[in-house]
Amino acid sequence: MRAMLLERTGGPLVAATLDVPRPGTAQVLVRVEACGVCRTDLHLMDGELPDPRTPIVPGHEIVGRVVKCGPGVAGLAPGRRVGIPWLGHTCGHCGFCLHGQENLCDEARFTGCHIHGGYAEFTVADARYCFPIDESIDAAHAAPLLCAGLIGYRALVMAGEAERLGIYGFGAAAHIVTQIALWQGRSVLAFTRSGDTASQVFARSLGAQWAGDSQQAPPEPLDAALIFAPVGALVPAALRALRKGGIVVCAGIHMSEIPAFPYDILWGERQIRSVANLTRRDGEEFLALAPRIPVRTEIERFALADANLALDRLRRGDIQGAAVLIP
């Protein structure tokens, strides 16, 4: 099969020809129809994630069809469309796994980081961590739901009942969570990097009531802020924009160092929380909700061989919505 391989952190992906993998016990072989390009893939390439496996096939926003089932697979059969997310394996018996916090399992392994992912024509996945995908949406538009959508949804849940929601970093996750928030009756304010008028226009086109630079004060204090950009300096900026009792949710897997800030912008029972990965319950809830809204993803398609181009454009902030690879 054709694949794009990260041979070492710090380097570009290289085109490779690999053997089609065989599914083991409780695994399925999936023919990849589409794989989203996520900022986490950039963190992987830049060596910003702990203990990645190299060489590795990246990609964890995967939509495809089951080709073959290994022994012990129940509930899936060849021909079934599935989505494969970031969380690819947990131990199943630790305190976290037993109490609905499998996203925090110390033995967790992640798709495209420890397990070969979707920048390829085929991949193998643990059947327990595959989600059925609605046939009404095409694979390319469904792919960003598997991480940008799931992490955005988990971050939104952490914001509680917040009505006035600030979103910092208006990329793939933000454009999905905006649609959910508006459907729920919340208002959305979008914060972008300085001078990024294209993203501000994009946010307003989706229904954001206000859009401006990330260091600007919003027209009114926020009830909650979701930070998707991996920029630590946005934490104190978001705290300053927050009302007393509000919540800042840091939704990225990696963030640059958070600078020191005065206690008075945290005081008043403001909170800072982080999102770590996802659970299968998140996936079940969100993927059932998305067709009801319905969530519509803005995508740009790339050939598998153009994965480095897609990643470069994502790094530059030159993608509105999400980039998706089509093997």
CORSUL-V113575 format. One line per field, one symbol per residue. ss: DSSP state (h for helix, s for strand, l for the rest). A space follows every 10 residues. Layout:
# CORSUL-V113575
ss=???
This chain:
# CORSUL-V113575
ss=lsssssllll llssssslll llllllssss ssssssslhh hhhhhlllll lllllsllll sssssssssl llllllllll ssssllsssl llllhhhhll lhhhllllss slllslllls lssssshhhs ssllllllhh hhhhhhlhhh hhhhhhhhll lllsssssll lhhhhhhhhh hhhlllssss ssllllhhhh hhhhhlllls ssslllllll lsssssslll llhhhhhhhh lsssssssss llllllllll llhhhlllll sssslllllh hhhhhhhhhh hhhlllllss ssshhhhhhh hhhhhlllll lsssssl
